[in-house]
Amino acid sequence: MLKGLRHAAETGVRALRLAVATFALMMLAAFLPFAATNAAADPVLAFGARIAGDDARTRIVIDMDREPTFSVHYLDNPVRVVVDLPATAFGFPAADLKAAGLFKDIRYGTMDADSARIVLTAKKPVKLVMAKVQANEDGKGSRLVLDAEMLPAEQFAELVKEQSWTSDDTAKDVGPVESTQKADPNTFLVAVDAGHGGIDAGATGSDGVTQEKDITLAFAKMFADKLNAQPGIKAFLVRDKDQYLSLSERVTIARQNHASLFISLHADTLKQKDIRGATVYTISDKASDRLAGEVADRENNSDQIAAAETQAQPPAVTDILMDLTRRETQAFSISLAQDVLSSFNGQVSTINNPHRHAGFRVLQAPDVPSILLELGFLSNKDDEKLLLDLDWRQKVVDRLTEAVKQYRVSIIANGG
């Protein structure tokens, strides 16, 4: 019943905006009859708009009274996405399409009697991975859906270079971002994520000098090198230097490269100085315990520390297939966590109940099995000494590598 009421309300809002836009167009036509041509006498009405997303993925939806033709082009210096439309009357409030997520400025308006344009100025190189027109569920009008994703700078430069402004069909020049990892399709690809970085230093050791971001990066490099020495396995670093990446960027990089696994490395601090040992976390809607919830809250706060935007994610397609994918991925993540803890048994110290779960944003990829590994706690002096010890790091790297190999064997055995 609530769903029906919500749908009715949304339909009513669209109808009201359509009526307002139509009235505005009628008034304009009455006062400026000499400016209208036959081609522009009946422009498309854009009566609603909305935007959602973050600094990795952003969706824009524009409601229109009927299906428009459109084309997409890209410009550099600054990075812009240009969407050309037929004659269009924009009747929605400007606040509905206020710049957000990947975009720092959005402008739209009439170009001439026969055309209109939307210009999206981006904060970084982007690509529309989806640009299409869909019919509204109520059967009245259509909506233009634009899904933008961050893009490596060199790929954006190639996109600008290869496009043709004379083509009538550039709207179809969309699709997934090309993977930067040129691994064989049969290779098992692991995304190794060094937690924190750049302005987000993470936790600090008892000496006031040791920073979590440095420990995780050094460990990630050792781990990736070890994995790359294994037959059939390839690893890449989500960040390979001291730079800030938002949580959403980390997830997106793993997905864009079609990673088989995502392993995020951390070395947190706790108020309880006596707690020590490794912990493996998987994602869930509800935290397994108070400690897991506190760790997740602290890790999810990384974007606020860096003053990054934390807006709502673009709405996902909520269908049975997506739900099944998420459940299957979560099951694989739990299997990986168990393999890691089995490899640690008797070799690497862990806390009590070492497999825990909570709502970590960095583990939200719906199609990439993911774990967050707390290597130890910088708040504990014994753990801190181990985290800085090269021999201990190598031992943990060896055990983690064995866990990944075991996980891969089980996946292959089950036809994965």
Protein Blocks (a to p, Z undefined) as FASTA:
>chain_A
ZZmmmmmmmmmmmmmmmmmmmmmmmmmmmmmmmlpcfklmmccddfbdcdeddfkbccdd
dddfbdcdddddddehiadddddddddddfbdfklmgcehjbfbdcdddfblmbccdddd
dfbdcddfbdcddddfklpacddddddddddfklmmmmmmmpcfkbcklmmmgcddddfb
lcdfkbccdddddeeehjlnbjadfkomacfklmmmmmmmmmmmmmmmpghiacddfblc
dcdddfklmmmmmmmnopabdcdddddddfblmbgcdddddddfbdfbfklmmmmmmmmm
mmmmnopacdddddddddfklmmmmmmmmmmmmmmmmmmmmmmgokaccdehkbccdddf
klmpfkbccddddfbdfkbmklmmmmmpmklmmmmmmmmmmmmmmmmmmmmmnoZZ
